[in-house]
Amino acid sequence: PTSVCISSRELRENVAMVGNSTALGFTAATSTSKGMRDGSRSNTKSLTSNIQWPEFKVSQPDPVLGEIFSGKGSLSPEQTLVEFISTSAAFHGVKKQPLRNLEWDLLKVFPFNVMPANAAAWYMAKRKFYINQSFDQQLLPFLLKKYPEKFKVMGTQVIFLEVFNQEVAKNKLKYLVQYGLNAYFSHKSDEYGVYFFDPFYYENTEPFHESLRQCSSRPNMANKSKLVTSYF
């Protein structure tokens, strides 16, 4: 028989390799069994809960740049408007509505129906370019059709597809008002270099007045001419 000489160093290396492969196999098996258990839990959860409420989370601002309000890395005016329409409908329990009624409601101010300032400015500026088109090609129907996961447009009617828990919808609407006002003034400064605003216009024109009121630390102040000062 041929004798084989194995040094003590080679022996230690072989034993270490066997030990590592055994540990890897054990870890893989443990991970697989854990995945099966987790999968069974998730399957049970999906069977027991029929309604999945969408969550509204505000991302943490960048520690250096702060929150980006001009739509460069966050909600654009169009996206803000779409979120407002869908969330307001869900909060008020509206499932279906004529498009003309929806447009009238967009311009009204009532509890938890304040169009964000950046969305309102964008909508009113864009709307005039569509006014001479056929009704189905005007801005509002055209916009809603771009988001089939949120709206279903059928003729002159719109069906709202998103469902929100009322408390979630309320918090989201509050956030959109604050976000819209910040985005509007930031956009005027960043994009157009406008640093002087006419307080009278914003304090007496909706939805800017109501947005300023809600964003103020003293929303019920008697003198509304102080709203812009309070905001800034």
C-alpha positions in Angstrom: 0.0 0.0 0.0 1.1 3.5 -0.8 1.6 5.6 2.3 0.3 9.2 2.2 1.9 11.8 4.3 -0.4 14.7 5.4 1.1 17.5 7.3 -0.7 18.9 10.4 -1.4 22.1 8.6 -3.2 20.4 5.7 -5.2 18.3 8.2 -6.3 21.5 10.0 -7.4 23.1 6.7 -9.4 20.0 5.6 -11.2 19.9 8.9 -12.0 23.6 8.7 -13.4 23.2 5.2 -15.7 20.3 6.3 -16.8 22.3 9.3 -17.6 25.4 7.1 -19.6 23.4 4.6 -21.6 21.7 7.4 -22.3 25.2 8.9 -23.4 26.6 5.5 -25.7 23.7 5.0 -27.2 24.1 8.4 -27.7 27.8 7.9 -29.4 27.3 4.5 -31.7 24.7 5.9 -32.6 27.0 8.8 -33.2 29.9 6.4 -35.4 27.8 4.2 -37.5 26.5 7.1 -37.8 30.1 8.5 -39.0 31.2 5.0 -41.6 28.5 5.0 -42.9 29.5 8.4 -43.0 33.2 7.4 -44.7 32.3 4.2 -47.4 30.4 6.1 -47.9 33.4 8.4 -48.3 35.8 5.5 -50.7 33.4 3.7 -52.8 33.2 6.9 -52.8 36.9 7.2 -53.9 37.4 3.6 -56.8 34.9 4.1 -58.0 36.6 7.3 -57.8 40.3 6.1 -59.9 41.1 3.1 -59.2 44.9 3.0 -55.7 46.2 2.8 -55.8 49.9 3.7 -53.2 52.0 1.9 -50.7 53.7 4.1 -49.6 57.3 3.9 -46.0 57.9 4.9 -44.0 61.1 4.7 -40.4 60.4 3.8 -37.8 61.9 6.1 -36.2 65.1 4.7 -32.6 65.1 3.5 -30.4 66.3 6.5 -28.6 68.8 4.2 -31.1 69.9 1.6 -34.2 69.6 3.7 -37.5 68.7 2.1 -37.7 69.4 -1.6 -40.9 71.4 -2.2 -40.5 72.4 -5.9 -41.3 69.0 -7.3 -37.7 68.3 -8.3 -37.6 65.1 -6.2 -41.1 65.0 -4.7 -44.7 65.6 -5.8 -45.2 67.7 -8.9 -48.2 70.0 -9.0 -50.0 67.5 -11.3 -49.3 64.6 -8.9 -50.4 66.8 -5.9 -53.7 67.5 -7.7 -54.2 63.8 -8.5 -53.5 62.8 -4.9 -55.8 65.5 -3.6 -58.8 64.5 -5.8 -58.5 60.8 -5.0 -58.0 61.3 -1.2 -60.7 63.9 -0.9 -63.2 61.6 -2.6 -62.2 58.7 -0.4 -62.5 60.8 2.8 -66.0 62.1 1.9 -67.1 58.6 0.8 -67.7 59.6 -2.9 -67.5 56.6 -5.2 -68.8 58.1 -8.4 -69.4 61.6 -9.6 -70.1 63.6 -12.8 -66.9 65.2 -14.1 -68.5 68.7 -14.2 -69.5 68.4 -10.5 -66.1 67.2 -9.7 -64.5 70.3 -11.3 -66.9 72.6 -9.4 -66.0 70.8 -6.1 -62.3 71.2 -6.8 -62.7 75.0 -6.7 -64.8 75.0 -3.6 -63.4 75.3 0.0 -65.0 73.2 2.6 -63.7 71.0 5.5 -61.0 68.6 4.2 -61.5 69.8 0.6 -58.8 72.5 0.1 -57.0 72.2 -3.2 -53.2 72.5 -2.5 -51.9 75.9 -3.6 -49.3 74.5 -6.1 -52.0 72.3 -7.7 -54.5 75.1 -7.9 -52.1 77.5 -9.6 -51.0 74.8 -12.0 -54.5 73.7 -12.8 -55.9 77.2 -13.5 -52.9 78.0 -15.7 -53.2 74.8 -17.7 -57.0 74.7 -18.0 -57.3 77.6 -20.4 -55.3 75.8 -23.0 -57.9 73.0 -23.1 -61.1 75.0 -22.8 -61.9 75.0 -26.5 -61.5 71.2 -26.8 -64.3 68.7 -26.7 -65.4 67.9 -23.2 -63.6 64.5 -23.0 -60.4 66.2 -24.1 -60.5 69.0 -21.5 -57.9 69.1 -18.8 -59.7 67.3 -16.0 -60.8 64.2 -18.0 -57.5 64.2 -19.8 -55.6 64.2 -16.5 -57.7 61.5 -14.8 -57.3 59.1 -17.7 -53.5 59.2 -17.1 -54.0 57.5 -13.8 -56.1 54.3 -14.4 -55.1 52.8 -11.1 -56.9 55.7 -9.3 -59.8 56.7 -11.6 -62.0 55.1 -14.2 -63.6 57.6 -16.6 -66.8 56.4 -18.2 -68.3 59.1 -20.5 -69.1 62.1 -18.4 -68.7 60.2 -15.1 -65.6 59.3 -13.0 -65.3 56.3 -10.6 -62.9 56.7 -7.8 -60.9 53.4 -7.3 -58.8 54.2 -4.2 -60.0 53.4 -0.7 -58.5 55.0 2.4 -59.1 54.7 6.1 -60.8 58.0 7.0 -58.1 59.0 9.5 -55.4 58.2 7.0 -57.2 60.3 4.4 -57.6 63.2 6.9 -53.9 63.3 7.7 -52.9 63.1 4.0 -55.2 66.0 3.1 -53.7 68.1 5.9 -50.2 67.3 4.7 -51.1 68.1 1.0 -52.3 71.6 2.1 -49.1 72.3 3.9 -47.0 70.7 1.2 -48.8 72.6 -1.6 -48.3 76.0 0.0 -44.6 75.4 0.7 -44.1 74.1 -2.9 -46.0 77.1 -4.4 -43.9 79.7 -2.7 -40.6 77.8 -3.1 -41.3 77.4 -6.8 -41.9 81.1 -7.3 -38.6 81.8 -5.5 -36.4 79.0 -7.0 -37.7 79.0 -10.6 -38.7 82.7 -11.2 -36.7 84.6 -8.6 -39.8 86.2 -7.1 -39.2 87.2 -3.6 -42.0 89.8 -3.2 -45.5 88.6 -2.8 -48.8 90.6 -2.6 -50.2 89.6 0.8 -53.6 91.0 0.0 -54.1 88.7 -3.0 -53.2 85.5 -1.0 -55.1 86.5 2.1 -58.3 87.1 0.1 -58.2 84.5 -2.7 -59.1 80.8 -2.3 -57.6 78.3 -1.8 -54.6 80.4 -0.8 -56.4 82.0 2.1 -57.6 78.7 3.6 -54.1 77.2 3.1 -52.5 80.1 4.9 -55.0 79.8 7.7 -54.4 76.1 8.1 -50.6 76.5 8.0 -50.7 79.3 10.6 -50.0 78.7 14.3 -53.0 81.0 14.9 -55.6 79.9 12.3 -58.5 81.8 13.9 -56.8 85.2 14.1 -59.3 88.0 13.6 -57.0 90.0 11.4 -56.5 87.9 8.2 -54.0 90.5 6.9 -51.5 88.9 9.3 -51.7 85.5 7.7 -48.9 85.9 5.2 -46.7 87.4 7.9 -47.6 84.5 10.2 -46.8 81.9 7.5 -43.3 83.3 6.7 
